[in-house]
Amino acid sequence: MPWPTTNGLRNLRGAEAGLVRGAIGMMVDDHVAELRDGEQAWAYGVEWFDQWDAGQRLWLLERVTSALLGRETIEPSAAMFDATVDAIFYEVNDLVRMEIEQDAADDSERSWRQSVIDALECQTDRLSILTADGVDQLAWQTTITQIADAILGIRLYQRAEAFRDADYEKTESFLRDRGLPETYLTLIPPLRTVDQTQWSIDRIQAYVFA
């Protein structure tokens, strides 16, 4: 069952899928460096994702990758999955920011900014006014958020944050009114063995390099 985007259940397509696939690949590289080389964990700016250890984060990435790009089902819906998808777009924003700061893009390689433009045009079926040499970070952040909004919609996991420590009746009412399962705020990723984590890495890479 594909991902529940704002325009229905579907897999990501074309350049939209390409942007997400590239960002996930970079995230996997960072996690592998953390696990194998002792690199410091990269903070993506999404607490619902950042709080887990590397093996758990890779499991989350494997689950959402298989839903965004493959045929897997994510049931039930949970804050940790929504936050993982959001973290992917935070990664895109970081990659664009670093590209601008380092002036890294040139004619010999495809830039992240061009990938963002292509993804937006894929979603909207309209030409973008952005150009791949643009350096207005706010404009890029706004565009990346627009792309993410088409996939995630309202960030219910962020709104739910205020209810984590609320009384049960208020929490239950919030979840019920939004059609969310009772376990939306309580599900956590499982702890993973080394072999299980490698399995997640291999499965994600199979989608990334498809």
JORARA-V353391 format. One record per residue. RES is the residue in three letters. PHI is phi in degrees with one decimal (* if undefined). NEAR is the number of other C-alpha atoms within 12 Angstrom. D_FIRST is the distance of its C-alpha to the first C-alpha in Angstrom with 2 decimals. Layout:
# JORARA-V353391
res->RES phi->PHI near->NEAR d_first->D_FIRST
res->RES phi->PHI near->NEAR d_first->D_FIRST
This chain:
# JORARA-V353391
res->MET phi->* near->20 d_first->0.00
res->PRO phi->-65.6 near->25 d_first->3.83
res->TRP phi->-76.0 near->33 d_first->6.79
res->PRO phi->-79.7 near->27 d_first->8.71
res->THR phi->-80.1 near->24 d_first->11.72
res->THR phi->-69.4 near->20 d_first->14.96
res->ASN phi->-115.8 near->17 d_first->14.51
res->GLY phi->110.0 near->15 d_first->11.16
res->LEU phi->-72.0 near->20 d_first->7.43
res->ARG phi->-163.8 near->23 d_first->7.78
res->ASN phi->-87.5 near->28 d_first->8.57
res->LEU phi->-68.7 near->35 d_first->12.17
res->ARG phi->-135.8 near->23 d_first->14.78
res->GLY phi->48.1 near->19 d_first->18.38
res->ALA phi->-66.9 near->24 d_first->20.66
res->GLU phi->-61.3 near->33 d_first->18.22
res->ALA phi->-64.7 near->35 d_first->16.15
res->GLY phi->-61.7 near->31 d_first->19.60
res->LEU phi->-62.6 near->41 d_first->20.85
res->VAL phi->-65.8 near->45 d_first->18.06
res->ARG phi->-60.3 near->39 d_first->18.28
res->GLY phi->-65.2 near->32 d_first->22.02
res->ALA phi->-65.6 near->35 d_first->22.04
res->ILE phi->-62.8 near->43 d_first->19.82
res->GLY phi->-58.7 near->32 d_first->22.24
res->MET phi->-66.1 near->27 d_first->25.15
res->MET phi->-64.3 near->39 d_first->23.77
res->VAL phi->-62.3 near->39 d_first->23.42
res->ASP phi->-58.2 near->25 d_first->27.00
res->ASP phi->-63.4 near->26 d_first->28.25
res->HIS phi->-69.0 near->34 d_first->26.77
res->VAL phi->-64.1 near->28 d_first->28.26
res->ALA phi->-62.6 near->17 d_first->31.58
res->GLU phi->-65.7 near->21 d_first->31.46
res->LEU phi->-74.9 near->25 d_first->30.91
res->ARG phi->-95.5 near->18 d_first->33.22
res->ASP phi->-112.5 near->12 d_first->35.79
res->GLY phi->72.8 near->13 d_first->36.12
res->GLU phi->-64.7 near->14 d_first->35.24
res->GLN phi->-65.5 near->15 d_first->34.89
res->ALA phi->-61.4 near->26 d_first->31.41
res->TRP phi->-82.7 near->30 d_first->30.25
res->ALA phi->-91.9 near->24 d_first->29.65
res->TYR phi->-89.5 near->29 d_first->26.92
res->GLY phi->88.7 near->20 d_first->28.15
res->VAL phi->-123.6 near->28 d_first->25.20
res->GLU phi->-58.4 near->23 d_first->26.60
res->TRP phi->-61.4 near->36 d_first->23.39
res->PHE phi->-101.7 near->36 d_first->22.52
res->ASP phi->-63.5 near->28 d_first->26.09
res->GLN phi->-70.5 near->22 d_first->27.29
res->TRP phi->-89.5 near->28 d_first->25.62
res->ASP phi->-76.9 near->27 d_first->27.18
res->ALA phi->-61.0 near->39 d_first->26.11
res->GLY phi->-63.0 near->33 d_first->24.34
res->GLN phi->-66.9 near->32 d_first->22.26
res->ARG phi->-64.5 near->47 d_first->21.47
res->LEU phi->-67.0 near->43 d_first->20.40
res->TRP phi->-62.6 near->37 d_first->18.06
res->LEU phi->-62.0 near->44 d_first->16.51
res->LEU phi->-61.6 near->47 d_first->16.39
res->GLU phi->-62.9 near->40 d_first->14.79
res->ARG phi->-65.4 near->37 d_first->11.91
res->VAL phi->-74.1 near->43 d_first->11.32
res->THR phi->-62.1 near->44 d_first->12.16
res->SER phi->-69.4 near->34 d_first->9.57
res->ALA phi->-89.8 near->33 d_first->6.87
res->LEU phi->-69.8 near->40 d_first->9.29
res->LEU phi->-116.1 near->36 d_first->10.35
res->GLY phi->-126.2 near->27 d_first->8.33
res->ARG phi->-114.0 near->19 d_first->5.51
res->GLU phi->-74.1 near->19 d_first->5.69
res->THR phi->-109.4 near->23 d_first->4.75
res->ILE phi->-107.9 near->26 d_first->7.69
res->GLU phi->-139.9 near->21 d_first->9.60
res->PRO phi->-82.2 near->19 d_first->12.04
res->SER phi->-60.6 near->29 d_first->12.41
res->ALA phi->-150.4 near->33 d_first->15.51
res->ALA phi->-56.5 near->37 d_first->18.13
res->MET phi->-64.5 near->41 d_first->18.07
res->PHE phi->-74.9 near->43 d_first->14.58
res->ASP phi->-60.9 near->43 d_first->15.53
res->ALA phi->-65.7 near->40 d_first->18.87
res->THR phi->-64.7 near->42 d_first->17.62
res->VAL phi->-62.9 near->46 d_first->16.02
res->ASP phi->-62.0 near->42 d_first->19.33
res->ALA phi->-61.0 near->37 d_first->21.29
res->ILE phi->-60.0 near->43 d_first->19.95
res->PHE phi->-78.5 near->41 d_first->21.59
res->TYR phi->-63.6 near->33 d_first->24.64
res->GLU phi->-63.4 near->35 d_first->24.91
res->VAL phi->-57.0 near->41 d_first->24.87
res->ASN phi->-61.5 near->35 d_first->27.62
res->ASP phi->-64.2 near->29 d_first->29.61
res->LEU phi->-64.9 near->36 d_first->29.41
res->VAL phi->-66.4 near->37 d_first->30.70
res->ARG phi->-59.8 near->27 d_first->33.38
res->MET phi->-65.9 near->19 d_first->34.58
res->GLU phi->-62.1 near->27 d_first->34.67
res->ILE phi->-67.3 near->24 d_first->36.89
res->GLU phi->-64.7 near->16 d_first->39.08
res->GLN phi->-92.8 near->13 d_first->39.63
res->ASP phi->49.3 near->19 d_first->39.88
res->ALA phi->-83.5 near->21 d_first->37.79
res->ALA phi->-76.6 near->24 d_first->36.43
res->ASP phi->-144.1 near->16 d_first->38.68
res->ASP phi->-69.1 near->11 d_first->38.75
res->SER phi->-89.0 near->7 d_first->37.87
res->GLU phi->-140.9 near->13 d_first->34.37
res->ARG phi->-76.6 near->20 d_first->31.38
res->SER phi->-93.0 near->28 d_first->31.40
res->TRP phi->-65.3 near->39 d_first->28.71
res->ARG phi->-63.6 near->39 d_first->30.17
res->GLN phi->-66.3 near->33 d_first->29.62
res->SER phi->-64.3 near->36 d_first->25.99
res->VAL phi->-65.0 near->42 d_first->25.63
res->ILE phi->-59.2 near->37 d_first->27.44
res->ASP phi->-63.1 near->33 d_first->25.33
res->ALA phi->-65.2 near->36 d_first->22.05
res->LEU phi->-62.8 near->36 d_first->23.62
res->GLU phi->-66.1 near->25 d_first->24.89
res->CYS phi->-65.1 near->23 d_first->21.56
res->GLN phi->-72.0 near->30 d_first->20.06
res->THR phi->-97.0 near->18 d_first->23.18
res->ASP phi->58.8 near->14 d_first->24.54
res->ARG phi->-136.6 near->13 d_first->27.91
res->LEU phi->-69.6 near->14 d_first->30.31
res->SER phi->-89.9 near->22 d_first->30.69
res->ILE phi->-84.3 near->16 d_first->34.17
res->LEU phi->-73.4 near->24 d_first->33.52
res->THR phi->-124.2 near->20 d_first->35.04
res->ALA phi->-67.5 near->29 d_first->34.15
res->ASP phi->-101.1 near->25 d_first->37.52
res->GLY phi->-65.2 near->25 d_first->37.14
res->VAL phi->-121.7 near->22 d_first->38.06
res->ASP phi->-82.2 near->19 d_first->37.35
res->GLN phi->-61.1 near->24 d_first->34.97
res->LEU phi->-63.7 near->16 d_first->34.41
res->ALA phi->-63.8 near->23 d_first->33.33
res->TRP phi->-68.1 near->36 d_first->30.82
res->GLN phi->-61.1 near->26 d_first->29.50
res->THR phi->-62.2 near->21 d_first->29.17
res->THR phi->-68.0 near->33 d_first->27.29
res->ILE phi->-63.4 near->42 d_first->24.86
res->THR phi->-63.5 near->29 d_first->24.28
res->GLN phi->-61.8 near->27 d_first->23.65
res->ILE phi->-63.7 near->38 d_first->20.96
res->ALA phi->-63.6 near->37 d_first->19.36
res->ASP phi->-59.5 near->24 d_first->19.78
res->ALA phi->-67.6 near->30 d_first->17.71
res->ILE phi->-100.6 near->36 d_first->14.70
res->LEU phi->-98.7 near->34 d_first->15.65
res->GLY phi->69.8 near->23 d_first->17.91
res->ILE phi->-65.9 near->21 d_first->20.36
res->ARG phi->-79.0 near->28 d_first->20.60
res->LEU phi->-64.7 near->29 d_first->20.48
res->TYR phi->-65.1 near->33 d_first->20.91
res->GLN phi->-70.8 near->24 d_first->24.21
res->ARG phi->-65.4 near->18 d_first->25.37
res->ALA phi->-70.4 near->33 d_first->24.54
res->GLU phi->-53.5 near->23 d_first->26.84
res->ALA phi->-66.7 near->15 d_first->29.85
res->PHE phi->-101.2 near->22 d_first->28.80
res->ARG phi->-61.9 near->23 d_first->28.45
res->ASP phi->-108.9 near->14 d_first->32.10
res->ALA phi->-78.9 near->15 d_first->32.54
res->ASP phi->-68.9 near->12 d_first->33.52
res->TYR phi->-59.6 near->15 d_first->30.91
res->GLU phi->-64.3 near->14 d_first->31.37
res->LYS phi->-66.2 near->17 d_first->30.79
res->THR phi->-63.2 near->26 d_first->27.66
res->GLU phi->-60.8 near->23 d_first->26.36
res->SER phi->-65.3 near->18 d_first->27.26
res->PHE phi->-59.8 near->26 d_first->25.54
res->LEU phi->-66.6 near->28 d_first->22.20
res->ARG phi->-64.0 near->17 d_first->22.55
res->ASP phi->-63.8 near->14 d_first->23.60
res->ARG phi->-106.8 near->19 d_first->20.50
res->GLY phi->67.6 near->16 d_first->18.05
res->LEU phi->-98.0 near->24 d_first->17.40
res->PRO phi->-69.0 near->21 d_first->17.56
res->GLU phi->-60.1 near->24 d_first->21.00
res->THR phi->-89.5 near->21 d_first->19.89
res->TYR phi->-53.5 near->32 d_first->18.58
res->LEU phi->-94.1 near->34 d_first->21.84
res->THR phi->-108.9 near->24 d_first->22.67
res->LEU phi->-67.1 near->18 d_first->19.93
res->ILE phi->-130.6 near->24 d_first->21.16
res->PRO phi->-69.8 near->28 d_first->20.09
res->PRO phi->-72.8 near->18 d_first->21.81
res->LEU phi->-70.6 near->18 d_first->24.90
res->ARG phi->-123.0 near->21 d_first->24.50
res->THR phi->-78.7 near->17 d_first->27.06
res->VAL phi->-60.4 near->18 d_first->28.15
res->ASP phi->-66.0 near->13 d_first->26.48
res->GLN phi->-65.4 near->19 d_first->23.13
res->THR phi->-65.4 near->29 d_first->23.39
res->GLN phi->-63.3 near->24 d_first->24.29
res->TRP phi->-61.5 near->19 d_first->21.26
res->SER phi->-62.0 near->31 d_first->19.07
res->ILE phi->-60.0 near->37 d_first->21.30
res->ASP phi->-62.7 near->24 d_first->21.08
res->ARG phi->-69.6 near->29 d_first->17.30
res->ILE phi->-61.6 near->37 d_first->17.16
res->GLN phi->-63.8 near->28 d_first->20.01
res->ALA phi->-63.3 near->20 d_first->18.40
res->TYR phi->-76.1 near->29 d_first->15.87
res->VAL phi->-63.1 near->29 d_first->18.78
res->PHE phi->-100.7 near->15 d_first->21.10
res->ALA phi->-65.6 near->15 d_first->18.89
